[in-house]
């Protein structure tokens, strides 16, 4: 069984979301996406945070 990767860099998140790295940094700046504390540029994101962002609140 394939194991999920635990930590993603800014570039990997950008590739997964199909956006630029600048867009990912903008999402961090607007507090919509939260990097792991202690890491500055490039940001590091947990698998849980990416899932929270993608599957978060949705309109009814």
Contact map, one row per residue, 1 for C-alpha under 8 A:
111000000000000000000000000000000000000000000000000000000000
111100000000000000000000000000000000000000000000000000000000
111110000000000000000000000000000000000000000000000000000000
011111000000000000000000000000000000000000000010000000000000
001111110000000000000000000000000000000000000010000000000000
000111110000000000000000000000000000000000000110000000000000
000011111000000000000000000000000000000000011110000000000000
000011111101100000000000000000000000000000011110000000000000
000000111111100000000000000000000000000001111000000000000000
000000011111110000001001100000000000000001111000000000000000
000000001111111000001000000000000000000000000000000000000000
000000011111111100000000000000000000000000000000000000000000
000000011111111110000001000000000000000000001000000000000000
000000000111111111111011000000000000000000000000000000000000
000000000011111111110000000000000000000000000000000000000000
000000000001111111100000000000000000000000000000000000000000
000000000000111111100000000000000000000000000000000000000000
000000000000011111110000000000000000000000000000000000000000
000000000000011111111011000000000000000000000000000000000000
000000000000011001111111000000000000000000000000000000000000
000000000110010000111111100000000000000000000000000000000000
000000000000000000011111110000000000000000000000000000000000
000000000000010000111111111000000000000000000000000000000000
000000000100110000111111111100001000000000000000000000000000
000000000100000000001111111110000000000000000000000000000000
000000000000000000000111111111000000000000000000000000000000
000000000000000000000011111111111000000000000000000000000000
000000000000000000000001111111111110000000000000000000000000
000000000000000000000000111111110000000000000000000000000000
000000000000000000000000011111111000000000000000000000000000
000000000000000000000000001111111100000000000000000000000000
000000000000000000000000001111111100000000000000000010000000
000000000000000000000001001101111110000000000000110010000000
000000000000000000000000000100111111000000001000100000000000
000000000000000000000000000100001111101000111100100000000000
000000000000000000000000000000000111111000111100000000000000
000000000000000000000000000000000011111000000000000000000000
000000000000000000000000000000000001111100000000000000000000
000000000000000000000000000000000011111111110000000000000000
000000000000000000000000000000000000011111110000000000000000
000000000000000000000000000000000000001111100000000000000000
000000001100000000000000000000000000001111110000000000000000
000000001100000000000000000000000011001111111000000000000000
000000111100000000000000000000000011001101111100000000000000
000000111100100000000000000000000111000000111110110000000000
000001110000000000000000000000000011000000011111110000000000
000111110000000000000000000000000000000000001111111000000000
000000000000000000000000000000000000000000000111111100000000
000000000000000000000000000000001110000000001111111110000000
000000000000000000000000000000001000000000001111111111000000
000000000000000000000000000000000000000000000011111111110000
000000000000000000000000000000000000000000000001111111110000
000000000000000000000000000000011000000000000000111111110000
000000000000000000000000000000000000000000000000011111110000
000000000000000000000000000000000000000000000000001111111100
000000000000000000000000000000000000000000000000001111111100
000000000000000000000000000000000000000000000000000000111110
000000000000000000000000000000000000000000000000000000111111
000000000000000000000000000000000000000000000000000000001111
000000000000000000000000000000000000000000000000000000000111
